Amino acid sequence: MAVSIEKITSKSILTRSGIDGIDYCVNPYMGCMHGCLYCYAMFMKKYTGHGEDWGAFVDIKTNAATVLRKQLHSAKRGNVIISSVTDPYQPVEARYKVTRQCLEALLEYQYPVEVLTKSPLILRDTDLLSQFEDAEVGISITTENDRIRRAFEPKTAPIAVRIRTLKALREKGIKTYVFIGPVLPMEPEELAAKIGPYADYVLIDRMNYTSKTVKIYKDLNLTQWLEKGFTENVILRLKDALGTKAIEVRGARAASTCRCA
């Protein structure tokens, strides 16, 4: 599927966050080439004017770093997440480096920063991340099963690549966590064993928008995962397995809609 890529400018890039414990969000892009089939951020389409399917368009905020520096100069200090409604290391970032430029701006002001991604491209920027006084990186790993990953997240990096990315970040001395959200069909003990050595903590969130993915569950003959009780039991097993490895488990942070221009 062809992806529409457009360059845009933004009036604001440092936006107040509706996520518990996060003061600001920075979204270098609008839209996401990963196009995960469960993505909650599809609601952003109505603010873009795009008619394409989610995953088929990306708007590049070419002036993001310039605007960010201006805002940081006068903003009240707080922690920043990159990103809340787009993956900051989706494929276009390799060429346009908007996320890297935003990190450079945040580093100048030493704002506490958190980055969440599914992509190994983040390893390119460990030189910057290691200079922050307060920085952490979350890698989204929603299952240990790559067949499941391909069904729900077909354009994303394989699970093994994400785990190697997590390991590499940890070896660089960068604080890491794993975001298991949404919980996809998995063997929880296997996933815990794979991520346990490389995560400072884990965030877990269930599938909140099952209407988008019912057909996938049916096609895979996994409709039991649509039952709340079944999934809750899996989450308990996951927490128990992580607990044996002394990994802190946190519930997903509550959030209101975070609109970023």
LUMVOMAR-894673 format. One line per 2 residues: number of its first residue (from 1); their letters; for each residue x, y negated, z negated of C-alpha. Coordinates in Angstrom, 3 decimals, always signed. Example, Ala and Ser with C-alpha at 12.3 -4.5 7.8 and 13.67 -1.06 7.14 Angstrom:
1	AS	+12.300,+4.500,-7.800  +13.670,+1.060,-7.140
end
This chain:
1	MA	+0.000,+0.000,+0.000  +1.375,-3.384,+1.005
3	VS	+1.808,-5.927,-1.775  +1.010,-9.613,-1.300
5	IE	+3.807,-11.718,-2.793  +3.319,-15.453,-3.202
7	KI	+5.413,-18.182,-4.778  +3.540,-20.542,-7.079
9	TS	+4.317,-23.233,-9.634  +2.959,-23.384,-13.144
11	KS	+2.183,-26.321,-15.416  +2.715,-24.270,-18.553
13	IL	+4.671,-21.093,-19.262  +4.966,-21.030,-23.062
15	TR	+1.415,-20.229,-24.113  -0.083,-19.679,-27.545
17	SG	-0.627,-15.976,-28.103  -3.748,-14.234,-29.301
19	ID	-1.713,-11.214,-30.443  -1.340,-10.683,-34.172
21	GI	+2.175,-11.526,-35.306  +3.169,-13.176,-32.010
23	DY	+3.233,-16.966,-31.685  +3.799,-17.369,-27.958
25	CV	+3.675,-15.393,-24.746  +5.640,-15.990,-21.563
27	NP	+4.423,-14.385,-18.339  +6.883,-14.985,-15.470
29	YM	+4.498,-13.413,-12.970  +0.789,-13.221,-12.298
31	GC	-0.240,-9.749,-11.250  +1.830,-6.594,-11.482
33	MH	+3.132,-4.231,-8.831  +2.978,-1.318,-11.255
35	GC	-0.818,-1.316,-10.930  -1.408,+1.115,-13.802
37	LY	-4.934,+2.437,-13.387  -5.955,+1.751,-16.995
39	CY	-4.469,-1.750,-17.206  -6.462,-4.137,-19.422
41	AM	-4.872,-7.125,-17.672  -6.997,-6.594,-14.560
43	FM	-9.228,-9.307,-15.990  -6.575,-11.811,-14.902
45	KK	-7.651,-11.330,-11.280  -10.555,-13.716,-11.735
47	YT	-8.130,-16.540,-12.541  -5.936,-15.995,-9.483
49	GH	-8.227,-16.227,-6.461  -6.861,-12.915,-5.195
51	GE	-9.201,-10.426,-3.539  -6.653,-7.614,-3.435
53	DW	-6.783,-4.629,-5.734  -4.875,-4.855,-8.986
55	GA	-1.326,-3.810,-8.222  -1.471,-5.177,-4.670
57	FV	-0.481,-8.777,-5.424  +2.123,-10.684,-7.398
59	DI	+2.455,-14.435,-7.834  +5.983,-15.536,-8.692
61	KT	+6.168,-18.552,-10.998  +9.234,-20.054,-9.397
63	NA	+9.491,-23.028,-11.783  +8.955,-20.959,-14.925
65	AT	+12.373,-21.518,-16.507  +12.326,-25.270,-15.844
67	VL	+8.884,-25.657,-17.415  +9.860,-23.374,-20.296
69	RK	+12.878,-25.497,-21.207  +10.707,-28.595,-21.331
71	QL	+8.195,-26.874,-23.582  +10.815,-25.366,-25.881
73	HS	+12.277,-28.820,-26.466  +9.117,-29.956,-28.249
75	AK	+7.373,-26.731,-29.303  +7.087,-25.621,-32.900
77	RG	+9.492,-22.742,-33.371  +7.945,-19.282,-33.178
79	NV	+8.460,-15.814,-31.787  +7.868,-15.094,-28.119
81	II	+6.750,-11.980,-26.252  +7.654,-11.388,-22.615
83	SS	+5.082,-10.428,-21.359  +1.443,-10.041,-22.369
85	VT	-0.349,-9.599,-19.030  +2.363,-8.515,-16.592
87	DP	+5.486,-6.371,-16.646  +8.415,-8.816,-16.697
89	YQ	+10.655,-6.258,-14.981  +8.418,-5.153,-12.147
91	PV	+10.237,-4.681,-8.808  +10.128,-8.331,-7.645
93	EA	+12.220,-9.319,-10.676  +15.266,-7.626,-9.122
95	RY	+15.263,-10.297,-6.422  +13.735,-13.376,-8.033
97	KV	+15.142,-13.091,-11.578  +12.442,-15.263,-13.132
99	TR	+12.426,-13.189,-16.319  +16.185,-13.478,-16.607
101	QC	+15.982,-17.241,-16.157  +13.363,-17.455,-18.907
103	LE	+15.560,-15.394,-21.217  +18.422,-17.799,-20.548
105	AL	+16.193,-20.705,-21.593  +15.022,-18.943,-24.735
107	LE	+18.610,-18.062,-25.609  +19.635,-21.728,-25.456
109	YQ	+17.098,-22.435,-28.208  +17.571,-19.059,-29.974
111	YP	+13.868,-18.356,-30.166  +13.081,-14.896,-31.535
113	VE	+12.132,-12.819,-28.508  +10.409,-9.526,-27.838
115	VL	+10.341,-7.917,-24.398  +7.926,-5.158,-23.397
117	TK	+8.412,-3.219,-20.161  +8.201,+0.146,-18.416
119	SP	+11.227,-0.578,-16.231  +14.925,+0.313,-16.445
121	LI	+15.682,-3.023,-14.762  +15.815,-4.530,-18.229
123	LR	+19.285,-3.015,-18.626  +20.558,-5.675,-16.222
125	DT	+19.891,-8.288,-18.920  +21.452,-6.653,-21.961
127	DL	+24.213,-9.259,-21.735  +21.632,-11.900,-22.643
129	LS	+19.594,-9.838,-25.093  +22.685,-8.955,-27.129
131	QF	+23.351,-12.673,-27.720  +20.019,-13.366,-29.427
133	ED	+20.027,-13.594,-33.195  +16.592,-11.952,-33.191
135	AE	+15.578,-9.816,-30.218  +13.876,-6.497,-29.686
137	VG	+12.795,-4.499,-26.674  +9.785,-2.242,-26.390
139	IS	+9.600,+0.482,-23.761  +6.107,+1.701,-22.897
141	IT	+6.095,+5.507,-22.908  +2.552,+6.820,-22.860
143	TE	+3.169,+10.552,-22.416  +6.062,+13.000,-22.144
145	ND	+4.487,+14.624,-19.081  +5.534,+13.134,-15.753
147	RI	+2.622,+14.754,-13.929  +0.286,+12.761,-16.189
149	RR	+2.397,+9.650,-15.673  +2.036,+9.958,-11.904
151	AF	-1.756,+10.251,-12.218  -2.231,+7.156,-14.381
153	EP	+0.892,+5.072,-13.627  +1.911,+6.147,-10.115
155	KT	+4.188,+3.189,-9.354  +6.171,+3.203,-12.586
157	AP	+9.527,+4.670,-13.548  +9.558,+8.375,-14.504
159	IA	+9.389,+9.169,-18.204  +12.956,+10.511,-18.275
161	VR	+14.217,+7.218,-16.852  +12.398,+5.252,-19.537
163	IR	+13.860,+7.422,-22.280  +17.363,+6.931,-20.854
165	TL	+16.653,+3.191,-20.797  +15.608,+3.287,-24.446
167	KA	+18.776,+5.197,-25.327  +20.984,+2.754,-23.421
169	LR	+19.419,-0.233,-25.179  +19.962,+1.409,-28.549
171	EK	+23.595,+2.105,-27.683  +24.007,-1.605,-26.894
173	GI	+22.915,-2.407,-30.443  +19.563,-3.883,-29.395
175	KT	+16.583,-3.230,-31.639  +14.103,-0.967,-29.857
177	YV	+10.584,+0.297,-30.202  +8.290,+2.519,-28.162
179	FI	+4.781,+1.456,-27.260  +2.608,+4.534,-26.864
181	GP	-0.367,+2.732,-25.478  -2.638,+3.910,-24.236
183	VL	-2.189,+7.436,-25.549  -2.345,+9.589,-22.421
185	PM	-2.628,+13.388,-22.350  +0.519,+14.734,-23.979
187	EP	+2.147,+17.224,-26.281  +2.706,+14.864,-29.213
189	EE	+5.469,+16.870,-30.863  +7.457,+16.937,-27.615
191	LA	+7.094,+13.192,-27.115  +8.147,+12.499,-30.705
193	AK	+11.241,+14.654,-30.251  +12.253,+12.781,-27.093
195	IG	+11.848,+9.240,-28.388  +12.658,+9.769,-32.051
197	PY	+16.444,+9.327,-31.823  +16.215,+5.999,-30.009
199	AD	+13.337,+3.990,-31.526  +13.417,+1.750,-34.591
201	YV	+9.645,+2.014,-34.740  +6.632,+3.060,-32.673
203	LI	+3.368,+1.299,-31.841  +0.386,+3.495,-30.983
205	DR	-2.836,+2.487,-29.266  -5.660,+4.598,-27.859
207	MN	-7.255,+4.245,-24.427  -9.615,+1.284,-24.807
209	YT	-11.002,+1.167,-21.266  -11.902,+4.750,-20.427
211	SK	-14.458,+3.709,-17.795  -11.558,+2.871,-15.464
213	TV	-10.035,+6.330,-15.730  -12.915,+8.806,-16.171
215	KI	-12.404,+10.181,-12.666  -8.718,+10.888,-13.338
217	YK	-9.543,+12.845,-16.491  -12.149,+14.816,-14.593
219	DL	-9.848,+15.526,-11.662  -7.193,+16.802,-14.062
221	NL	-9.739,+18.849,-16.022  -8.822,+16.898,-19.161
223	TQ	-12.182,+15.447,-20.174  -11.608,+16.434,-23.805
225	WL	-9.258,+13.450,-23.952  -12.296,+11.202,-23.576
227	EK	-13.612,+12.449,-26.913  -12.679,+10.193,-29.810
229	GF	-12.214,+13.039,-32.266  -9.872,+14.931,-29.952
231	TE	-7.666,+11.916,-29.326  -7.624,+10.949,-33.006
233	NV	-6.320,+14.426,-33.841  -3.547,+14.055,-31.269
235	IL	-2.601,+10.676,-32.745  -2.412,+12.235,-36.211
237	RL	-0.124,+14.958,-34.866  +1.995,+12.299,-33.200
239	KD	+2.291,+10.320,-36.422  +3.186,+13.448,-38.381
241	AL	+5.850,+14.422,-35.850  +7.381,+10.941,-35.898
243	GT	+7.224,+10.900,-39.681  +9.444,+13.966,-39.896
245	KA	+12.060,+11.943,-38.014  +11.669,+8.990,-40.394
247	IE	+10.345,+6.762,-37.589  +8.040,+3.986,-38.739
249	VR	+4.654,+4.110,-37.032  +2.571,+0.978,-36.656
251	GA	-0.925,+0.535,-35.322  -1.382,-1.526,-32.174
253	RA	-1.510,-5.257,-32.829  -4.961,-6.735,-32.515
255	AS	-5.311,-9.277,-29.757  -7.755,-11.696,-28.331
257	TC	-7.668,-12.617,-24.677  -4.353,-14.288,-23.896
259	RC	-4.644,-16.502,-20.835  -1.357,-17.706,-19.455
261	A	-1.091,-20.223,-16.642
end
